[in-house]
Amino acid sequence: MLECVSLKKKITYVGYTSNLYNRINLHNKGKGAKFTRGKKWRLIYKKKFMSKGKAMSYEYLLKKNKIKRLEIFKKYKI
């Protein structure tokens, strides 16, 4: 989970990747997902999975469950 640091409004982004730090750099350079362009991001939560399918399932859960995202945000925010 990434947190937007360039806006005052609290915004998070959830995604999956096999190269986490490269993906964050792409987002911060404006080359990542359309939603992330033009904003600066920092990592606040990560979880490792043994398969892409399990990672995608967890990503889907977090994207649909705003309460779970908020719990994670509050627990792991720096």
Helices and strands as residue ranges (DSSP letters): E 2-4, E 12-13, H 20-28, G 34-36, E 41-43, H 52-64, H 66-76
